[in-house]
Amino acid sequence: MVHSGMRQGRVLSPVLFSRHIHDLLSALSLVDTSVGCNVGGIFFYNVLAYADDLVLLTPSRTGTALWQLLFVFSDHIDETDMTS
């Protein structure tokens, strides 16, 4: 159970949410550049983000790339004391 936090619709909610998501996306972008889906042989994308939706992208759902991204995601949640 969560006992503290920021309610949706409050003035600071978008700012604080944006800050947390920015930090999370920054942490995911620091993962090895070959982790993710190859686009055109040039770019590797490992996360898509739109509003409050995130999609982790890897070539397969059973490979080590997905686990690397999940560990980064989990570590970020632990560091920021968030709940999932």
C-alpha positions as CSV (number, residue, x, y, z in Angstrom):
1,M,0.0,0.0,0.0
2,V,1.3,3.5,-0.9
3,H,1.0,6.0,2.0
4,S,2.4,9.0,0.2
5,G,2.7,10.4,-3.2
6,M,1.3,12.9,-5.7
7,R,-2.3,12.7,-6.7
8,Q,-3.4,12.9,-10.3
9,G,-4.7,16.3,-11.2
10,R,-2.5,18.4,-8.8
11,V,-0.5,21.3,-10.1
12,L,2.9,19.6,-9.6
13,S,1.9,16.2,-10.8
14,P,2.9,16.6,-14.5
15,V,6.2,18.2,-13.5
16,L,7.1,15.5,-11.1
17,F,6.0,12.7,-13.4
18,S,8.0,14.2,-16.2
19,R,11.1,14.4,-14.0
20,H,10.8,10.7,-13.1
21,I,10.1,9.5,-16.6
22,H,13.1,11.6,-18.0
23,D,15.4,10.0,-15.4
24,L,14.1,6.5,-16.3
25,L,14.5,7.1,-20.1
26,S,18.0,8.5,-19.5
27,A,18.9,5.3,-17.5
28,L,17.5,3.1,-20.3
29,S,19.4,5.0,-22.9
30,L,22.7,4.3,-21.2
31,V,22.2,0.5,-21.7
32,D,24.5,-1.0,-24.3
33,T,23.7,0.6,-27.6
34,S,23.2,-2.8,-29.3
35,V,20.4,-3.7,-26.9
36,G,17.1,-3.1,-28.6
37,C,15.6,-3.4,-32.1
38,N,17.7,-2.6,-35.1
39,V,16.1,-0.1,-37.4
40,G,17.7,0.2,-40.9
41,G,21.0,-1.1,-39.6
42,I,21.7,2.3,-38.1
43,F,19.6,2.9,-35.0
44,F,18.8,0.7,-32.1
45,Y,15.7,1.5,-30.1
46,N,15.1,-0.1,-26.8
47,V,12.1,2.0,-25.4
48,L,9.1,3.8,-26.8
49,A,7.4,6.3,-24.5
50,Y,4.1,8.2,-25.0
51,A,2.5,10.0,-22.1
52,D,2.5,7.4,-19.3
53,D,2.9,4.4,-21.5
54,L,6.3,2.7,-22.0
55,V,7.2,-0.2,-24.3
56,L,10.5,-2.0,-23.9
57,L,11.8,-3.2,-27.3
58,T,14.1,-6.2,-27.8
59,P,14.6,-8.7,-30.6
60,S,13.1,-11.5,-28.6
61,R,11.1,-11.8,-25.4
62,T,13.4,-14.6,-24.0
63,G,16.8,-13.0,-24.7
64,T,19.2,-11.3,-22.3
65,A,18.5,-7.9,-23.8
66,L,15.0,-7.8,-22.3
67,W,16.5,-8.8,-18.9
68,Q,19.0,-6.0,-19.1
69,L,16.3,-3.4,-19.7
70,L,14.1,-4.9,-16.9
71,F,17.0,-4.7,-14.4
72,V,17.6,-1.1,-15.3
73,F,13.9,-0.4,-14.9
74,S,13.7,-2.2,-11.6
75,D,16.9,-0.5,-10.3
76,H,15.4,2.9,-11.2
77,I,12.2,2.1,-9.3
78,D,14.1,1.0,-6.3
79,E,16.4,4.1,-6.3
80,T,13.5,6.5,-6.6
81,D,11.4,4.6,-4.1
82,M,8.5,4.2,-6.6
83,T,6.1,1.3,-6.7
84,S,5.3,-0.7,-9.8
